[in-house]
């Protein structure tokens, strides 16, 4: 399968790029022939210290097939030990870091050894904790969305993956891991989005304004300032929550 991705992100209004606490994998646009593709977004919780680092560890480990929480926690603890910590962050560090997560695996098994199509084939699986979402779109029609399915369901207390072993998933248990799956067809598009932009996408759908054509045109242009302008306009005039805002487009063919 041919995989083409576009990555867009904007930090909170008033924050510098270095203060961006979301994470995305792959970090750069790609266009490549692959039999299997993995990608992810994560949203570091602003109330915890070094949540951006934790988000980066989560997406990179998923993308590189190294999703082992205990190892990631040790990497995180070792990394923050080497960082200078102001006194006002000491309590936050003791409480650990937290992040919402959305990972996607796409496979193409339609080619057998002779190069002809077989029946088993084009599949995808998603795994999520919290309110970062996936949108599966085919010919401008929404095929699947999750784990949040209505704009009104977003709140300030999503379930998050934590760095502390006693808080595998905050605030309760692993039962709050959402699993999704389906089949894809050539030309399908997937969007992985952190909570602010995901909520806006759902609100647009609920209002009868499918945003897919606009997003496709946006993603077709390599000028990332267009996305920044869109987010700024939505924050100013349409009530978009002022949060780190990340969108990953994945087109498969």
N, C-alpha and C positions, 0 to 999 in steps of 0.2 A: 504494500500500500504506500501511496505517496502522502506524506504528512507535512503540512505547512502550518507554522504557528506564528502568532503575533502577540507580543507582550506589552501591556500598558499599565502604568502605575503613577499615582499622584499622592504625595504625602498630605497630611492634614494641612489645611490652610493655616499659614503662620509658622509652619514647621520647615526646617531644612531637610534636604534629601537624606542627610545622615541620621535624621530622627525617624525615618520611615521604618515601621515595625511589621509590615506585611512581608511575605516572601513568596517567590514563585520559582518553579522549575519546569522547563529550562528557563534560565534567566535571560536568554537572548532568542531572537527569532531564528527559526530553522526551516529548511525545506529539504526533505530527505526521504529516500525509499527505505522502508522498514517493515519488518514482519511483526514487531511489537513496539509499542510506544507507551511511555509512562510520563505523567506530568502531575503537578500538584500546585495548590496555593495554600497559604496559611496566614492567619491573622493573629499576630501577637497582641495579647491583652495589654492595654495601656497602663492598667493599674499595677502591673507586675514589672519587676526589674529585668532587663536584658531579654524581654519577650521577643524582640526582633531576632536575636541570636537563636533562640529556641525555635522560632518559626523557620529560620533558614535550615537548621539541623533536620527538622521534620521533613521539609519538602525535598531536600537533597538526598536524604536517606531513602525516601520512597522512590525517587527517580532512579536511584542507583541500586535498588533492590537490597537495601541494608536497613530495613525498618525494624530495628530492635530497640525497644524503649529503654531497657536497662543500659545498653551501651551508649545510647544517645544521652541519657541522664548523666552518665559518667563523663562523657565528652563536654557536656554543658558545665558541670561542676568544675572540671579542670580548666575550662576556658575562662570562667569568671574569676577564678583564683588569681589569675595573672593581670586582672584589670583593676585599676585604681577605683576605689569605691568611696564616694562622699558619704558622710555620716547619715544623711537623710534617706539613703537607699538601703541601709543595713537591715532594717526590718523587712522591707520588701524582698530582699535577697533571701532571708530566712524562710519566707513564705513560698519561694520558688517562682518560676515563670509559667505562663499558661498561653495556649494558642488554640484557636479553631483551625480545623484542617479539612481539606478536600483533595483526595487523590483519585486519579483516573488512569486505568489501564486499557489500552486499545490493542486488539489482536486481529491479524489477518491470516487465516489458515485456509484460504480458498484455492491456493495453488498446490497441486501435488507434484511429484517428482518429474512428471512429463510436461509440466507447465499448463495443464488444463484445469478448469475449475472443478472443485469438489463441493459437495453439499455442506459440509461442516465449514463454518467459516468466519464471518466478520462479527466479532463480538466486542463488548466493552463491559467493564466493571468499575464501579465507583465506591469509595469508602470515605465516610465523613464523620467528623465529630464537631458539633457546633453549627454555626450558621453561615459558613462559606458554602457556596452552592455550585451545582452543575446544571447547565441547560443544554439539552440535545435538540438540535434544530435540523429539519429536513425541508428544503424548498420553502423556507420561511414559515414553516409550521412547527410548533413546539411538540416534540415527541415525548420528552421526559424532563422532569425537573426535581431537584431535591438537594438536601434533605428538607429544607423549608419550602413549602408549596404555596403560601399566601403571604402577601406583604405585611399583613397585620400581625403575623406570628413572630416577627423580629422583636427582640427586647434586649435589655442590658445585661442579661444573665444567661448566656448560652453555655452549654456544656463545653468544656475545654480539655485538651490534653495537658497534663501538668508534669513538671520536672520532679516533683516529689513522689516517691514510690507509693506512699499511702494515699495519694490522690491520683490514681491512674487516670481517671476521668473525673474532673471536678463538676459538681460536688458529690456525685454518687458513684456509679459503677460503669463497667464496660457495656452494659445494656444500652447505653446511649450512643453506641457506634451505629451509624446508618450504612447499610449496604444497598447498592443499586446495580442493575445490570440490564443489558439489552443487546440488540443487534444494530449494526450500522450499514449504510449503503454508500457507495461512492458519491461524493458531493456533500455528505453530511458535515455539519459544523457543531462543535462543542464549545461552550463558553464556561470557563471556571471563573467565579467571581467572589470576592470577599463581600462582607455583609452589606455595606452601604450601597454598592452598585447592584448587588443581587436584589435588594429590596426595591430599588428603583425599577429594575427590569420586570419584576413581578407586578408592581403597581401599574406600569405601562400596559402589560398584558391584561390586567383586570379592567383597565379603562378602555379596552378595545383599540389600543395603539401598539400593535406588535413592533418591537424595536429592531427586528433582525435586519431589515434592509439598511437602516441607518448604521447599524454596527458593521455590517459587511462593507459598506462604503468607507467607514472609518478605518477598518482594519486593512483595507486595500491600499491605504496610503501609509508610507513609512514615516510620515511626519508625526511624531508622538505629541507635538504641541497641540494637535487637533483634539486629542483625548483630554489633555489638560484644560483646554478651553471649554470642552463639553462639561467636565466635572465642575469647573468654576461657575459656569452658567447654571447648572443644576443646583449647586449649593446656594447661589444667590437668589434664584427665582423660583425654585421648585422644592425647596426644603430638604435637599439631599443632606444627610447627616455628615457633619464635618469629621471625617475619619480617613485614615489611609485607605486608598481605593485602588484595587488591583483587578485587572481583567486579562485573562488568557484565552485567546481564540485558537482552536485546533481544528483545522479542516483536513478531512481524509478523502482520498480518492483512489 
